[in-house]
Amino acid sequence: MLAIAKLALAPLLVWQGLRVRRQALRLPEATGPRAGLAGQGALKLRLLIVGDSSGAGVGASTQQRALAGRLSEALADRLGGSVHWQLLATTGHSTGDALQALKQAELLPADLMVTALGVNDAVGQVSPRRWLTQLDELDAIARERCGIGYTLHSAVPPMHAFPLLPQPLRWLLGAQALRLNRALARQLIGSATRGMQALPAHLHGQAAAALMAPDGFHPNEAGYAAWAEALAERIARLQITLSSR
Protein backbone atom coordinates (compact mmCIF):
# COMPACT_ATOMS: atom_id res chain seq x y z
CA MET A 1 0.00 0.00 0.00
CA LEU A 2 2.79 2.42 0.85
CA ALA A 3 4.53 1.78 -2.47
CA ILE A 4 1.28 2.30 -4.39
CA ALA A 5 0.59 5.55 -2.52
CA LYS A 6 4.10 6.84 -3.23
CA LEU A 7 3.68 6.12 -6.93
CA ALA A 8 0.26 7.73 -7.13
CA LEU A 9 1.31 10.81 -5.18
CA ALA A 10 4.81 11.12 -6.65
CA PRO A 11 4.36 14.51 -8.44
CA LEU A 12 2.80 16.12 -5.37
CA LEU A 13 5.36 14.62 -3.00
CA VAL A 14 8.28 15.84 -5.11
CA TRP A 15 6.78 19.33 -5.29
CA GLN A 16 6.17 19.42 -1.54
CA GLY A 17 9.68 18.16 -0.79
CA LEU A 18 11.27 20.87 -2.94
CA ARG A 19 9.04 23.54 -1.41
CA VAL A 20 9.91 22.46 2.14
CA ARG A 21 13.63 22.58 1.33
CA ARG A 22 13.31 26.11 -0.11
CA GLN A 23 11.21 27.53 2.70
CA ALA A 24 12.53 25.70 5.76
CA LEU A 25 14.18 27.75 8.48
CA ARG A 26 17.80 26.59 8.68
CA LEU A 27 19.04 26.54 12.26
CA PRO A 28 22.71 26.03 13.20
CA GLU A 29 24.14 23.12 15.16
CA ALA A 30 24.56 23.74 18.88
CA THR A 31 27.82 25.43 19.80
CA GLY A 32 30.41 24.09 22.23
CA PRO A 33 32.83 21.21 22.65
CA ARG A 34 32.02 17.79 21.20
CA ALA A 35 33.53 15.92 24.15
CA GLY A 36 33.57 16.47 27.89
CA LEU A 37 32.99 15.26 31.43
CA ALA A 38 29.66 15.52 33.23
CA GLY A 39 29.15 15.15 36.96
CA GLN A 40 31.68 14.59 39.72
CA GLY A 41 33.34 11.68 41.42
CA ALA A 42 34.37 8.30 40.11
CA LEU A 43 34.01 7.68 36.38
CA LYS A 44 30.87 5.59 35.88
CA LEU A 45 30.44 5.52 32.11
CA ARG A 46 32.15 6.46 28.85
CA LEU A 47 29.55 7.45 26.28
CA LEU A 48 29.72 7.84 22.49
CA ILE A 49 26.81 9.56 20.71
CA VAL A 50 26.56 9.20 16.93
CA GLY A 51 23.90 11.08 15.05
CA ASP A 52 22.52 13.52 12.52
CA SER A 53 21.34 17.11 13.04
CA SER A 54 19.36 16.15 16.15
CA GLY A 55 22.49 14.53 17.60
CA ALA A 56 24.38 17.71 16.69
CA GLY A 57 21.88 19.76 18.69
CA VAL A 58 20.12 21.78 16.00
CA GLY A 59 17.42 23.71 17.86
CA ALA A 60 19.49 24.18 21.03
CA SER A 61 21.89 27.02 21.77
CA THR A 62 24.77 24.96 23.18
CA GLN A 63 25.77 21.32 23.45
CA GLN A 64 25.12 21.47 27.18
CA ARG A 65 21.45 22.18 26.39
CA ALA A 66 21.29 19.68 23.53
CA LEU A 67 21.15 15.90 23.56
CA ALA A 68 24.79 15.21 24.42
CA GLY A 69 24.95 17.56 27.38
CA ARG A 70 21.49 16.75 28.74
CA LEU A 71 22.05 13.00 28.44
CA SER A 72 25.48 13.09 30.07
CA GLU A 73 24.22 15.16 33.01
CA ALA A 74 21.16 12.95 33.45
CA LEU A 75 23.34 9.84 33.47
CA ALA A 76 25.80 11.36 35.94
CA ASP A 77 22.90 12.08 38.31
CA ARG A 78 21.48 8.58 38.00
CA LEU A 79 24.80 6.73 38.22
CA GLY A 80 26.19 8.82 41.09
CA GLY A 81 29.49 9.73 39.46
CA SER A 82 30.99 11.24 36.34
CA VAL A 83 30.30 10.44 32.70
CA HIS A 84 32.79 11.03 29.92
CA TRP A 85 31.11 11.72 26.58
CA GLN A 86 32.04 12.20 22.95
CA LEU A 87 29.74 13.40 20.17
CA LEU A 88 30.05 12.51 16.49
CA ALA A 89 27.10 14.09 14.66
CA THR A 90 26.56 16.21 11.57
CA THR A 91 23.55 17.89 10.00
CA GLY A 92 22.27 15.98 6.98
CA HIS A 93 23.96 12.71 7.85
CA SER A 94 22.21 9.50 6.95
CA THR A 95 23.23 6.30 8.71
CA GLY A 96 25.56 5.56 5.80
CA ASP A 97 27.22 8.96 6.25
CA ALA A 98 27.54 8.40 9.99
CA LEU A 99 29.15 5.04 9.32
CA GLN A 100 31.82 6.60 7.12
CA ALA A 101 32.41 9.35 9.71
CA LEU A 102 32.82 6.74 12.46
CA LYS A 103 35.44 4.91 10.40
CA GLN A 104 37.48 8.08 9.93
CA ALA A 105 37.05 10.03 13.19
CA GLU A 106 39.48 10.19 16.06
CA LEU A 107 37.58 8.27 18.73
CA LEU A 108 37.96 7.93 22.48
CA PRO A 109 37.37 4.67 24.38
CA ALA A 110 33.69 4.15 25.19
CA ASP A 111 31.51 1.68 27.05
CA LEU A 112 28.21 2.49 25.38
CA MET A 113 27.07 4.05 22.11
CA VAL A 114 23.81 5.92 21.57
CA THR A 115 22.65 6.51 18.00
CA ALA A 116 20.32 9.31 16.92
CA LEU A 117 19.82 8.42 13.28
CA GLY A 118 17.09 7.60 10.79
CA VAL A 119 15.38 10.87 9.85
CA ASN A 120 17.51 11.40 6.76
CA ASP A 121 17.17 7.72 5.90
CA ALA A 122 13.38 8.12 6.02
CA VAL A 123 13.61 11.25 3.86
CA GLY A 124 15.84 9.38 1.41
CA GLN A 125 13.46 6.38 1.43
CA VAL A 126 16.28 4.02 2.41
CA SER A 127 14.95 0.47 2.63
CA PRO A 128 14.68 -1.13 6.08
CA ARG A 129 17.06 -3.91 4.99
CA ARG A 130 19.77 -1.49 3.95
CA TRP A 131 19.28 0.60 7.10
CA LEU A 132 19.61 -2.43 9.35
CA THR A 133 22.77 -3.52 7.56
CA GLN A 134 24.31 -0.09 8.07
CA LEU A 135 23.37 -0.06 11.76
CA ASP A 136 24.91 -3.51 12.16
CA GLU A 137 28.14 -2.24 10.66
CA LEU A 138 28.02 0.92 12.78
CA ASP A 139 27.78 -1.23 15.90
CA ALA A 140 30.63 -3.48 14.74
CA ILE A 141 32.96 -0.57 13.96
CA ALA A 142 32.26 1.07 17.34
CA ARG A 143 33.06 -2.19 19.12
CA GLU A 144 36.28 -2.56 17.17
CA ARG A 145 37.47 1.04 17.45
CA CYS A 146 36.08 2.15 20.84
CA GLY A 147 35.51 -1.05 22.77
CA ILE A 148 31.81 -0.44 23.42
CA GLY A 149 29.85 -3.22 25.08
CA TYR A 150 26.35 -2.00 24.29
CA THR A 151 24.58 0.10 21.63
CA LEU A 152 21.26 1.83 22.32
CA HIS A 153 19.50 2.99 19.16
CA SER A 154 17.14 5.90 19.67
CA ALA A 155 14.02 5.30 17.59
CA VAL A 156 13.42 7.38 14.49
CA PRO A 157 11.32 10.32 15.71
CA PRO A 158 7.59 10.58 14.91
CA MET A 159 7.85 12.41 11.60
CA HIS A 160 4.06 12.29 11.26
CA ALA A 161 4.04 14.94 14.03
CA PHE A 162 6.62 17.34 12.52
CA PRO A 163 4.84 20.72 12.09
CA LEU A 164 7.07 21.71 9.17
CA LEU A 165 5.83 18.95 6.89
CA PRO A 166 2.63 19.36 4.85
CA GLN A 167 0.27 16.51 4.11
CA PRO A 168 0.59 14.03 2.45
CA LEU A 169 4.38 14.34 2.72
CA ARG A 170 4.09 14.22 6.51
CA TRP A 171 2.10 11.00 6.32
CA LEU A 172 4.59 9.40 3.92
CA LEU A 173 7.68 10.22 5.99
CA GLY A 174 5.90 9.20 9.18
CA ALA A 175 5.01 5.85 7.61
CA GLN A 176 8.61 5.32 6.48
CA ALA A 177 9.94 6.18 9.95
CA LEU A 178 7.52 3.64 11.43
CA ARG A 179 8.71 0.98 8.95
CA LEU A 180 12.32 1.55 9.99
CA ASN A 181 11.47 1.40 13.68
CA ARG A 182 9.47 -1.79 13.34
CA ALA A 183 12.24 -3.47 11.35
CA LEU A 184 14.86 -2.52 13.95
CA ALA A 185 12.68 -3.65 16.85
CA ARG A 186 12.21 -7.04 15.22
CA GLN A 187 15.91 -7.45 14.54
CA LEU A 188 16.92 -6.65 18.12
CA ILE A 189 14.55 -9.09 19.82
CA GLY A 190 16.62 -11.19 22.21
CA SER A 191 19.83 -9.19 21.73
CA ALA A 192 21.96 -8.80 24.86
CA THR A 193 24.28 -6.20 23.33
CA ARG A 194 21.92 -3.84 21.49
CA GLY A 195 18.57 -2.23 22.17
CA MET A 196 16.13 0.39 20.91
CA GLN A 197 14.56 3.20 22.91
CA ALA A 198 11.30 4.81 21.83
CA LEU A 199 10.87 8.52 22.30
CA PRO A 200 8.67 9.69 25.20
CA ALA A 201 4.94 9.67 24.51
CA HIS A 202 4.68 13.44 24.82
CA LEU A 203 7.01 13.83 21.82
CA HIS A 204 4.27 12.28 19.68
CA GLY A 205 0.99 13.78 18.52
CA GLN A 206 -0.18 17.37 18.84
CA ALA A 207 1.61 17.91 22.17
CA ALA A 208 4.94 17.49 20.37
CA ALA A 209 4.67 20.96 18.82
CA ALA A 210 5.50 22.58 22.17
CA LEU A 211 8.79 20.66 22.26
CA MET A 212 9.85 21.55 18.72
CA ALA A 213 12.29 24.24 17.59
CA PRO A 214 11.07 27.16 15.44
CA ASP A 215 11.98 25.22 12.29
CA GLY A 216 9.25 22.67 13.05
CA PHE A 217 11.67 19.81 12.42
CA HIS A 218 14.04 19.55 15.40
CA PRO A 219 13.54 19.44 19.17
CA ASN A 220 13.88 22.62 21.18
CA GLU A 221 15.84 22.63 24.44
CA ALA A 222 12.87 21.26 26.40
CA GLY A 223 12.48 18.55 23.78
CA TYR A 224 16.12 17.56 24.09
CA ALA A 225 15.76 17.39 27.86
CA ALA A 226 12.75 15.07 27.61
CA TRP A 227 14.51 12.87 25.06
CA ALA A 228 17.65 12.69 27.20
CA GLU A 229 15.69 11.72 30.31
CA ALA A 230 14.08 8.78 28.51
CA LEU A 231 17.46 7.56 27.24
CA ALA A 232 19.13 8.06 30.61
CA GLU A 233 16.46 6.07 32.43
CA ARG A 234 16.99 3.15 30.05
CA ILE A 235 20.80 3.36 30.18
CA ALA A 236 20.84 3.53 33.97
CA ARG A 237 19.02 0.21 34.05
CA LEU A 238 21.41 -1.23 31.46
CA GLN A 239 24.42 -0.09 33.47
CA ILE A 240 23.36 -2.35 36.35
CA THR A 241 23.30 -5.30 33.98
CA LEU A 242 26.62 -4.42 32.40
CA SER A 243 28.29 -3.91 35.76
CA SER A 244 27.21 -7.33 36.97
CA ARG A 245 28.96 -9.24 34.18
Sequence and secondary structure as in RCSB ss.txt:
>XXXX:A:sequence
MLAIAKLALAPLLVWQGLRVRRQALRLPEATGPRAGLAGQGALKLRLLIVGDSSGAGVGASTQQRALAGRLSEAL
ADRLGGSVHWQLLATTGHSTGDALQALKQAELLPADLMVTALGVNDAVGQVSPRRWLTQLDELDAIARERCGIGY
TLHSAVPPMHAFPLLPQPLRWLLGAQALRLNRALARQLIGSATRGMQALPAHLHGQAAAALMAPDGFHPNEAGYA
AWAEALAERIARLQITLSSR
>XXXX:A:secstr
 HHHHHHHHHHHHHHHHHHHHHH       BS SEEEESSSSEEEEEEEEESTTTTTTTSSBGGGSHHHHHHHHH
HHHHTSEEEEEEEE TT  HHHHHHHHHHS     SEEEEE  HHHHHTT  HHHHHHHHHHHHHHHHHHH  SE
EEEE    GGG TT  TTHHHHHHHHHHHHHHHHHHHTTT SSEEEE   GGGSSGGGGGGB TTSSSB HHHHH
HHHHHHHHHHHHHHHHHHT 
